[in-house]
Amino acid sequence: MKKGLIFALALCLVIGSASAFAAGTIKIGLMAPLTGSWASEGQEMEQVLKLLADEVNTSGGLLGKQVELIVDDDGGDPKTAALAAQRLSTKGIMAVIGTYGSSITEATQNIYDEEEIIQVANGSTAVRLSEKGLNFFFRTCPRDDEQGRVAADTIKKQGYKQVAVLHDNTTYAKGLADETKVLLKKMGMKIVFYEALTPKEQDYNVILNKLKAANPDVVFFTGYYPEAGLLLRQKEEMGWKVPFVGGDATNHPDLVKTAGKDSAAGFYFVSAPLPKDLPEATSFVESFKSKYGNAPNSIYAVLAGDGFRVVVEAIKKAGSTESEKVATYLHTQLRDFPGLTGKISFNKKGDRVGDVYRVYKVDADGKFVLQP
């Protein structure tokens, strides 16, 4: 009888210890497109956060606890993202990193805000996302109005007079198109074309012929890299040599894979700086290479890493995982944090502040070259 009692007590202690360990982790979520058109973005986001979480845990954890990464797939779709957010919000996370795509992020904002979960988006630039007064929303990527300014300046610097603007009707792409169109007009350029294509199609010859008929000096495409690559290839196949400029969603090596090096050469795009062009990211890039065998391909995966790192920093400095304290620190005390994509600070809206965007050009070898 005594042996049975001792065994039962021991079993309770083991179970209790296991529960205490589980309860003792600091849970940070990742919502990313692990499937769908942007799966390569989401999968690399997961790789980056696993690497960074392992580094935190190896160095002693956070507030004496291990960091536990909880991952869910948003599929690059607003409805799927809303379901993912609902699932994540029941799993004890205090913050979530993600996601990629403004319309995808927008479908989740209220869910996280109502649960007082910190959300740090990494690839969602639409202006309206931070105009809602949501206390727990932040983003490591800048806004479309800042991106639009740099894009318009680039187009003007190239000396173009007649501009075609093409978007895909997503929250991100249309927002960037609208912002840039206004700026281009103020700078004295003529908008000769402004329309949307349908994403995920395989033939854009109809829209390309309409563009050609408008006779632009340059086309500014504000959509994503799968469509951008196809547009570049098909305009080359039809013998149309007009230059294209893209927004930050075209910044992905798959752009060159889809277009081909010859068709992609000369393409300009606006983006946050790539890790290879930032000395402060050297150590991270080497760690990523060591773990996964290659350097990170996506700037948005690295921006997700910056989201994770600022949350960890805020928890450390606030000495708490309470959402209000973490949010207050991010809003008011985080200043010039040495991010993987440059210095990071946030304003009262949760927007990243400072001059972040850079201009890149695809060279003849398909490499993305930072422009002076």
N, C-alpha and C positions, 0 to 999 in steps of 0.2 A: 504493500500500500504506500509506504514511504517512497519506494523507488518510483512508483507511478506518479506520485505527487511531485517529486523532484524533476522527473522527465517533463511533466506538464509545465512546471514553472520555467524550466530551461527553454522549452519550446516557445513559451510566451515571450521570454527575453529575446530569443532569436528573431521572432516575428516583429516584436517591438523595435528591435534595433534596425531591422530592414525598413520598417515603416518610417522610422526617424531619419534614416539616411535619405529615403525618397523625399520626405518632407523637407529635408535640409538642403536640397538643391535649389539654385536660383534658375528658374526656367525662362529662357528667352526663345521666342518663336521665330520661325522663318516662313514666310508665305511667298512662294515663287512658282513660276510656270515650269514645272518639271516635265510636263507634257505639252503638246501643241506646237504651234509655229515658232515659239520662242523658247523651246525646251533647252537649247544650248545655253541660253542666258540663265535660266533657273537652275540647271544642273551645276553650272559653275558658281552661282551664288551659294549653293549648298556646300560645295567644296571649300570655298573661301571661309565661310562661317565655321565649318568643322575644323579647319586648320587653326583659326583664331581662338575658338573655344578650347581646343586642345592645348594651345599655348598658355591660355589663362589658367587652366586646370593644372598643367604641369608646373606652373610657377607658384602654386599654392592656392589657386582658386580666387574667389571674390567674397570678401567679408567672411572669410573662413569657411566658405562653402564651395562646392563644385558647381560649375555652370552646366546646365543641361539644355541642349538644343532640341527644340520640338519643331518638326518640319511638316508642312502641309502643302499640297499642290493646288494652285489656283487655275491651272490649265490655260492661263492667258485669256480668261473669259470672265466677265463680270458676275454672272450667276454662279459659276463654280467658285469664284473668289469669295462671294458672300457666304457660301456654305463652308468654305475653308476657314473663314474668319470666325464663324459661329462655333466650329469645332475647336479651333485653337483657343478661343476665349473661355472654354470650359476646362482647359487643361492646366490651369494654374500659372500661365505665363504672366510676367509683369511687363514685358515689352515684346514687340514683334518687329522684325525687319522685313520690309517689302511693301509694295511689290514693284514689278516692271510693267509700265503701262498706266497712263493716267486714268483711263476709264475703269481699269481693273482695281486700282487703288480706291477710286471714288466709291465703288460699290461696297467697300469695307470700312470706310472711315467712321461712320456713325456707330457701327457695331463695336469697334474698339473704343471709341470715345465714351460710349455709354457704360462700358465695363471698366473705364479708367485704365486702359492698357496703353502704354506708350507705343506709338507707331512711328517708325522712321522709314519713309519711302526712299527708294534708291534710283528709280528710273521713271518718275512721274512728275512732269514739269508743268502741267497745266496750271495757270494762274489761280483759277477759282478754288483749287484744293486747299489753299491756305487762307482763303478769304471768308471762311465759315466760322471763325472764332473758336476752333477746336483746340483746347488747351494741350492735348496729348499728341498732336500731330506735328511731325517734323519731317524734313527731307534733306538728304545729303547732296542731291542734284539741285542746281539752280532752277529758276522759273523760266517760262517761255518768253516773258518780256525781256529778260536779260539775254537769252539766247537769240531772240529776234533782233535785238540791237546789234549783236556781234555779227549775225548773218547779214543784216542790211549794210553794215559797215564794210563787210567783205565784198559784197556785190558792188557797192559803190566804188570801192578801191580798185576793183577789176575794170572799172570804166564802162560797165554795161548801162544801157539806157532803157531798153524794153525788156521787161521781166515777166515770165510766166510763173505762176504759183500753183503748184499741184499738191493736194493733200489726200487723205483717205477717209475723212469724216469721223475719225476717232477723236476723243476728247483732246488728246495730246496734239495730233497732227493738225486738226482744224484750229486749235488755239494758237499754235505756233504760226500757222499760215495767216491767221487774222492779225496777230501782233506784228508780223513782219510786213504784211501788205501796207498797213498804216504807216509804218516807218519809211518804207520805200517811197511811198507817195510824198511824204514830207521832205524826203531827200531829193525830190524832183524827178524820180524815175516813173516810167509809165507801166502800169500793170496791163498787159495785153491779153492775159488769160488767167482765169481763176476758177478751177473746178476740182472735183474729187474723182478718184478712181475707186474701184471696188477691190479691197484686199483679197489676197489668196487666189487670184485668177492666174492663168498660165499664159495668157496672150493679151498684151497691152498695145497692140498695133493700132487699134481704133483711137484710143486716147492719144497715142503718139502722133498720129496723123492730124488730129485736131490741134495738138500743140504746135506741130510744124506749120500748119496753116496760119497760126497767129503770128508767126515770124518773130519769135523772141530772140534776144541776144543771149539769154541764159534762162535755165529752168531751175527754180528753187523747189525741191521736193521735200515735204515735211513728214513723210511717212516713215515706214520701218525698212530695215535692210533687206528682207526677202524681196519686197516689191522694187526697191531701189536697184538691186542687182539685176533683176529681170528687165527693168526699164533701160538700164545702161546697155545691156546686151542687145536688146531688140532695136533700140535706136541706132546702134552701130550696124546691125544687120540690114536696116533699111537705108543705110548710107547717110544718116543725118548726123552731122558733126557738132551740133549745138552743145555747149558745156552745161553740166549739171552741178548744182550745189545742194548739199543735204543738211538736215538737222542732225542732232546727236543720236537719234534712233537708227541712223545708217552706219554708225560706228561699230562694225563687227566684221571679223575676217571672212565670214560667210558671204558678205557683199561681193568680195573678189571672187570667191568660188563660184557664185551664181553668174556674175557678169563675165568672168574671164579677165585675165590681166590686161589684155589689150583694150577691152571695152571700159574697164574701171580706171585705167590710167588717166590722170588729169582731173579726176573727180575731187571736189573740195567738200569738206563737211566741218560743221561746228560741233565741238565736244568738250567735255571736261578733259583735262590732260591725261594721257595714258601713263601708267606706272613707269614705263621705260623712260619717260621724259622727266621723271621726278626723282631726284637723288634720295629723298626721304622714304621712297618706296622700294629701294634696292634690296634691303634685307627681307622684306615681305616677298618680293618676286623670287628671290633665291630659295626661300622656305617653300613657296608654292611649287617651284620647279622640282625641288628635292622630294616633295610628297607625291606630286602628280605627274612628273615627267615632262612638264611643259610650263611655259609662262602663262599667266592668265590671258585669255583672249578678249574678255568682255570688260569694258570700263564699268558696266553696271554691276557686275559681280564685285568689283573693287569698291564701288560706291556702297554696296551692301555691307562690305567689310568695314567701311568707315562708319556706317550706321551702328554696327555691332560695337565698334570700338568706342564711339561716343557714349553709348548706353553704359558700357562697362566703366568708363571714366566717371560718368555722372553718379553711378551707384557708389563707386569708391569715394568720391569727394563728398557726396551727400551722406555717406555712411548709412544708407538705407535703400531698400527696394520699394519704398512707398512711392506710388506714381506721382503724387503731388510734389514731393521733395525732389524726385528725379527730374520732373518737368521744369520745376523752378530753377534747378541748377543749369539745365540745358538752355533755358531762356535767358537767364540773367548772369551766369557766372562762367560758362564755358566760353573762353576767348582764345582764338587763334590756336585751337587744338591741332597738333601736327598730324593731320590725316594722311592717308595713302594717296589722296588726290589733291593735296595742298592743305592750307590752313582752314580750319572749320570753326565758325561761330554761327549762332542762330539769332534771329530777331524775335520780337514778341509773337509773330505769326507762325514761327517754326520754320521759316525759310532760311536757307543758307545765305549768308551775306558775303560780299566781296566779289572781286573780279575772277571768275573761275573759268569761263569758256575760252577755248583756244581754237585755232583754225588748223586743220590738217589737209594734206593733199596726198592722193594715192599716186605713187610713182610707177615707173614701168615694170618694176618687179612685184607690184601689188602690195608694197609696204606703205604704212601710214606715216607720213613725214610731217612733223610739226613745222608750221610756217612761222617765219620771224614776224 
